[in-house]
Amino acid sequence: MGFLTGLFKFALGGAIGAAVGAGVAMLLTPQSGEELKAKIDQRMEEGRQARAEAEAATRAAMEQEFRRMVNDENALRASPSNGTATTTSQP
């Protein structure tokens, strides 16, 4: 579990650092209002995409770790009959 905690802290630190850096750069760069708004919109979209990618990677890592811990490669996979995740482990 230490690996996932470290990974989460690293990703969170990177996201915070990127946000602070982008904010400082925008404040110190002289631009017109429309240019600044367009740049902020672009950065926000990039941030959303980065968050979604980080979330997917973290989820996959956590699911894999859970499967390893319960010794069941099918744990948390969608059930073909009803589409819900299964959490049963094999004895």
N, CA and C atoms as an extended XYZ file, in Angstrom:
273
Properties=species:S:1:pos:R:3:atomname:S:1:resname:S:1:resid:I:1 pbc="F F F"
N         0.825       -1.186        0.000 N   MET     1
C         0.000        0.000        0.000 CA  MET     1
C         0.871        1.251        0.000 C   MET     1
N         2.115        1.136        0.424 N   GLY     2
C         3.012        2.264        0.451 CA  GLY     2
C         3.288        2.811       -0.945 C   GLY     2
N         3.349        1.930       -1.916 N   PHE     3
C         3.588        2.353       -3.293 CA  PHE     3
C         2.462        3.249       -3.792 C   PHE     3
N         1.221        2.847       -3.529 N   LEU     4
C         0.079        3.628       -3.993 CA  LEU     4
C         0.008        4.973       -3.278 C   LEU     4
N         0.318        4.987       -1.991 N   THR     5
C         0.328        6.235       -1.243 CA  THR     5
C         1.385        7.170       -1.811 C   THR     5
N         2.563        6.634       -2.076 N   GLY     6
C         3.628        7.437       -2.667 CA  GLY     6
C         3.259        7.952       -4.041 C   GLY     6
N         2.628        7.101       -4.835 N   LEU     7
C         2.196        7.493       -6.178 CA  LEU     7
C         1.165        8.614       -6.111 C   LEU     7
N         0.227        8.475       -5.185 N   PHE     8
C        -0.800        9.507       -5.017 CA  PHE     8
C        -0.177       10.822       -4.583 C   PHE     8
N         0.726       10.778       -3.614 N   LYS     9
C         1.377       12.002       -3.138 CA  LYS     9
C         2.184       12.659       -4.256 C   LYS     9
N         2.866       11.852       -5.045 N   PHE    10
C         3.647       12.377       -6.167 CA  PHE    10
C         2.729       13.060       -7.175 C   PHE    10
N         1.635       12.395       -7.542 N   ALA    11
C         0.702       12.964       -8.521 CA  ALA    11
C         0.064       14.240       -7.983 C   ALA    11
N        -0.306       14.230       -6.714 N   LEU    12
C        -0.917       15.411       -6.110 CA  LEU    12
C         0.080       16.560       -6.080 C   LEU    12
N         1.320       16.276       -5.707 N   GLY    13
C         2.347       17.314       -5.686 CA  GLY    13
C         2.602       17.883       -7.073 C   GLY    13
N         2.623       17.005       -8.071 N   GLY    14
C         2.807       17.466       -9.447 CA  GLY    14
C         1.665       18.348       -9.911 C   GLY    14
N         0.456       17.957       -9.571 N   ALA    15
C        -0.711       18.747       -9.972 CA  ALA    15
C        -0.708       20.115       -9.290 C   ALA    15
N        -0.405       20.135       -8.013 N   ILE    16
C        -0.361       21.412       -7.284 CA  ILE    16
C         0.761       22.294       -7.838 C   ILE    16
N         1.922       21.702       -8.069 N   GLY    17
C         3.028       22.464       -8.624 CA  GLY    17
C         2.711       23.034       -9.993 C   GLY    17
N         2.061       22.243      -10.821 N   ALA    18
C         1.686       22.710      -12.151 CA  ALA    18
C         0.676       23.857      -12.070 C   ALA    18
N        -0.282       23.729      -11.167 N   ALA    19
C        -1.291       24.781      -11.011 CA  ALA    19
C        -0.659       26.078      -10.515 C   ALA    19
N         0.206       25.990       -9.526 N   VAL    20
C         0.868       27.184       -8.997 CA  VAL    20
C         1.756       27.811      -10.067 C   VAL    20
N         2.532       26.991      -10.765 N   GLY    21
C         3.392       27.506      -11.818 CA  GLY    21
C         2.615       28.177      -12.933 C   GLY    21
N         1.511       27.574      -13.332 N   ALA    22
C         0.688       28.158      -14.390 CA  ALA    22
C         0.076       29.476      -13.924 C   ALA    22
N        -0.366       29.523      -12.679 N   GLY    23
C        -0.949       30.755      -12.137 CA  GLY    23
C         0.060       31.890      -12.078 C   GLY    23
N         1.257       31.598      -11.607 N   VAL    24
C         2.304       32.624      -11.524 CA  VAL    24
C         2.691       33.094      -12.925 C   VAL    24
N         2.839       32.172      -13.851 N   ALA    25
C         3.202       32.551      -15.221 CA  ALA    25
C         2.146       33.447      -15.847 C   ALA    25
N         0.880       33.141      -15.618 N   MET    26
C        -0.185       33.955      -16.195 CA  MET    26
C        -0.232       35.344      -15.573 C   MET    26
N         0.039       35.417      -14.277 N   LEU    27
C         0.013       36.717      -13.614 CA  LEU    27
C         1.182       37.603      -14.037 C   LEU    27
N         2.296       37.016      -14.363 N   LEU    28
C         3.485       37.789      -14.700 CA  LEU    28
C         3.628       38.072      -16.193 C   LEU    28
N         2.799       37.481      -17.008 N   THR    29
C         2.887       37.666      -18.454 CA  THR    29
C         1.845       38.691      -18.901 C   THR    29
N         2.286       39.791      -19.507 N   PRO    30
C         1.311       40.793      -19.969 CA  PRO    30
C         0.593       40.299      -21.237 C   PRO    30
N        -0.716       40.228      -21.164 N   GLN    31
C        -1.531       39.793      -22.298 CA  GLN    31
C        -2.847       40.551      -22.268 C   GLN    31
N        -3.536       40.557      -23.388 N   SER    32
C        -4.859       41.171      -23.418 CA  SER    32
C        -5.848       40.256      -22.692 C   SER    32
N        -6.994       40.785      -22.380 N   GLY    33
C        -8.011       40.018      -21.660 CA  GLY    33
C        -8.464       38.790      -22.416 C   GLY    33
N        -8.674       38.922      -23.721 N   GLU    34
C        -9.129       37.793      -24.536 CA  GLU    34
C        -8.045       36.721      -24.644 C   GLU    34
N        -6.791       37.153      -24.823 N   GLU    35
C        -5.694       36.184      -24.899 CA  GLU    35
C        -5.549       35.435      -23.586 C   GLU    35
N        -5.652       36.176      -22.478 N   LEU    36
C        -5.523       35.552      -21.166 CA  LEU    36
C        -6.661       34.561      -20.927 C   LEU    36
N        -7.883       34.951      -21.290 N   LYS    37
C        -9.027       34.055      -21.111 CA  LYS    37
C        -8.853       32.784      -21.934 C   LYS    37
N        -8.406       32.921      -23.172 N   ALA    38
C        -8.194       31.750      -24.027 CA  ALA    38
C        -7.114       30.850      -23.442 C   ALA    38
N        -6.065       31.458      -22.919 N   LYS    39
C        -4.977       30.679      -22.330 CA  LYS    39
C        -5.444       29.959      -21.056 C   LYS    39
N        -6.235       30.642      -20.238 N   ILE    40
C        -6.765       30.023      -19.025 CA  ILE    40
C        -7.668       28.851      -19.393 C   ILE    40
N        -8.536       29.035      -20.393 N   ASP    41
C        -9.420       27.954      -20.832 CA  ASP    41
C        -8.614       26.748      -21.321 C   ASP    41
N        -7.554       27.034      -22.071 N   GLN    42
C        -6.709       25.947      -22.580 CA  GLN    42
C        -6.038       25.209      -21.426 C   GLN    42
N        -5.502       25.957      -20.474 N   ARG    43
C        -4.835       25.337      -19.320 CA  ARG    43
C        -5.817       24.523      -18.484 C   ARG    43
N        -7.016       25.030      -18.322 N   MET    44
C        -8.029       24.299      -17.557 CA  MET    44
C        -8.356       22.971      -18.235 C   MET    44
N        -8.487       22.988      -19.553 N   GLU    45
C        -8.777       21.754      -20.286 CA  GLU    45
C        -7.613       20.772      -20.168 C   GLU    45
N        -6.389       21.285      -20.271 N   GLU    46
C        -5.215       20.419      -20.102 CA  GLU    46
C        -5.195       19.820      -18.706 C   GLU    46
N        -5.554       20.622      -17.708 N   GLY    47
C        -5.614       20.124      -16.335 CA  GLY    47
C        -6.671       19.044      -16.163 C   GLY    47
N        -7.819       19.243      -16.785 N   ARG    48
C        -8.886       18.229      -16.714 CA  ARG    48
C        -8.440       16.913      -17.350 C   ARG    48
N        -7.769       17.027      -18.490 N   GLN    49
C        -7.286       15.826      -19.167 CA  GLN    49
C        -6.217       15.121      -18.332 C   GLN    49
N        -5.309       15.894      -17.757 N   ALA    50
C        -4.263       15.309      -16.919 CA  ALA    50
C        -4.862       14.634      -15.694 C   ALA    50
N        -5.887       15.268      -15.104 N   ARG    51
C        -6.550       14.678      -13.942 CA  ARG    51
C        -7.220       13.359      -14.312 C   ARG    51
N        -7.903       13.345      -15.450 N   ALA    52
C        -8.590       12.126      -15.883 CA  ALA    52
C        -7.584       11.000      -16.139 C   ALA    52
N        -6.456       11.333      -16.762 N   GLU    53
C        -5.429       10.320      -17.016 CA  GLU    53
C        -4.825        9.809      -15.708 C   GLU    53
N        -4.542       10.724      -14.776 N   ALA    54
C        -3.972       10.324      -13.493 CA  ALA    54
C        -4.970        9.484      -12.699 C   ALA    54
N        -6.235        9.865      -12.759 N   GLU    55
C        -7.275        9.109      -12.066 CA  GLU    55
C        -7.382        7.685      -12.623 C   GLU    55
N        -7.355        7.561      -13.937 N   ALA    56
C        -7.453        6.239      -14.566 CA  ALA    56
C        -6.238        5.380      -14.212 C   ALA    56
N        -5.058        5.981      -14.225 N   ALA    57
C        -3.845        5.229      -13.893 CA  ALA    57
C        -3.855        4.793      -12.433 C   ALA    57
N        -4.273        5.690      -11.546 N   THR    58
C        -4.329        5.358      -10.123 CA  THR    58
C        -5.365        4.275       -9.870 C   THR    58
N        -6.515        4.389      -10.517 N   ARG    59
C        -7.566        3.376      -10.342 CA  ARG    59
C        -7.076        1.999      -10.802 C   ARG    59
N        -6.413        1.969      -11.956 N   ALA    60
C        -5.899        0.703      -12.476 CA  ALA    60
C        -4.860        0.107      -11.534 C   ALA    60
N        -3.983        0.947      -11.001 N   ALA    61
C        -2.959        0.463      -10.075 CA  ALA    61
C        -3.600       -0.060       -8.789 C   ALA    61
N        -4.602        0.646       -8.287 N   MET    62
C        -5.264        0.211       -7.058 CA  MET    62
C        -6.033       -1.091       -7.272 C   MET    62
N        -6.709       -1.211       -8.417 N   GLU    63
C        -7.437       -2.442       -8.713 CA  GLU    63
C        -6.474       -3.616       -8.840 C   GLU    63
N        -5.350       -3.396       -9.502 N   GLN    64
C        -4.357       -4.463       -9.652 CA  GLN    64
C        -3.798       -4.873       -8.296 C   GLN    64
N        -3.516       -3.900       -7.441 N   GLU    65
C        -3.003       -4.197       -6.105 CA  GLU    65
C        -4.045       -4.980       -5.292 C   GLU    65
N        -5.316       -4.587       -5.415 N   PHE    66
C        -6.380       -5.306       -4.716 CA  PHE    66
C        -6.460       -6.745       -5.207 C   PHE    66
N        -6.411       -6.932       -6.525 N   ARG    67
C        -6.467       -8.286       -7.079 CA  ARG    67
C        -5.304       -9.133       -6.577 C   ARG    67
N        -4.134       -8.523       -6.471 N   ARG    68
C        -2.967       -9.236       -5.958 CA  ARG    68
C        -3.171       -9.602       -4.485 C   ARG    68
N        -3.711       -8.672       -3.721 N   MET    69
C        -3.892       -8.908       -2.281 CA  MET    69
C        -4.914      -10.013       -2.008 C   MET    69
N        -5.995      -10.068       -2.801 N   VAL    70
C        -7.015      -11.094       -2.582 CA  VAL    70
C        -6.773      -12.337       -3.423 C   VAL    70
N        -5.701      -12.310       -4.209 N   ASN    71
C        -5.325      -13.445       -5.042 CA  ASN    71
C        -6.467      -13.871       -5.970 C   ASN    71
N        -7.084      -12.876       -6.621 N   ASP    72
C        -8.185      -13.138       -7.544 CA  ASP    72
C        -8.088      -12.149       -8.710 C   ASP    72
N        -7.655      -12.635       -9.854 N   GLU    73
C        -7.478      -11.760      -11.013 CA  GLU    73
C        -8.794      -11.209      -11.552 C   GLU    73
N        -9.937      -11.771      -11.150 N   ASN    74
C       -11.225      -11.301      -11.637 CA  ASN    74
C       -11.921      -10.365      -10.661 C   ASN    74
N       -11.314      -10.092       -9.521 N   ALA    75
C       -11.931       -9.199       -8.542 CA  ALA    75
C       -12.071       -7.806       -9.138 C   ALA    75
N       -13.207       -7.173       -8.872 N   LEU    76
C       -13.535       -5.822       -9.330 CA  LEU    76
C       -13.743       -5.709      -10.830 C   LEU    76
N       -13.851       -6.802      -11.518 N   ARG    77
C       -14.175       -6.755      -12.950 CA  ARG    77
C       -15.692       -6.808      -13.093 C   ARG    77
N       -16.211       -6.217      -14.142 N   ALA    78
C       -17.660       -6.198      -14.356 CA  ALA    78
C       -18.167       -7.613      -14.611 C   ALA    78
N       -19.268       -7.928      -13.973 N   SER    79
C       -19.902       -9.222      -14.160 CA  SER    79
C       -20.638       -9.219      -15.494 C   SER    79
N       -20.493      -10.255      -16.313 N   PRO    80
C       -21.153      -10.256      -17.624 CA  PRO    80
C       -22.672      -10.260      -17.527 C   PRO    80
N       -23.251      -10.761      -16.439 N   SER    81
C       -24.704      -10.884      -16.358 CA  SER    81
C       -25.395       -9.569      -16.008 C   SER    81
N       -24.817       -8.785      -15.087 N   ASN    82
C       -25.530       -7.588      -14.665 CA  ASN    82
C       -24.693       -6.307      -14.718 C   ASN    82
N       -23.455       -6.384      -15.130 N   GLY    83
C       -22.644       -5.201      -15.287 CA  GLY    83
C       -22.077       -4.633      -14.004 C   GLY    83
N       -22.251       -5.339      -12.877 N   THR    84
C       -21.733       -4.834      -11.620 CA  THR    84
C       -20.384       -5.467      -11.314 C   THR    84
N       -19.598       -4.794      -10.510 N   ALA    85
C       -18.270       -5.298      -10.159 CA  ALA    85
C       -18.394       -6.421       -9.146 C   ALA    85
N       -17.514       -7.397       -9.276 N   THR    86
C       -17.489       -8.494       -8.330 CA  THR    86
C       -16.321       -8.317       -7.382 C   THR    86
N       -16.524       -8.722       -6.117 N   THR    87
C       -15.448       -8.602       -5.136 CA  THR    87
C       -15.183       -9.921       -4.434 C   THR    87
N       -15.686      -11.007       -4.973 N   THR    88
C       -15.462      -12.296       -4.340 CA  THR    88
C       -14.063      -12.788       -4.666 C   THR    88
N       -13.441      -13.421       -3.698 N   SER    89
C       -12.102      -13.968       -3.943 CA  SER    89
C       -12.170      -15.476       -3.944 C   SER    89
N       -11.238      -16.071       -4.645 N   GLN    90
C       -11.173      -17.516       -4.707 CA  GLN    90
C       -10.469      -18.035       -3.476 C   GLN    90
N       -10.931      -19.180       -2.905 N   PRO    91
C       -10.285      -19.705       -1.707 CA  PRO    91
C        -8.903      -20.235       -1.988 C   PRO    91
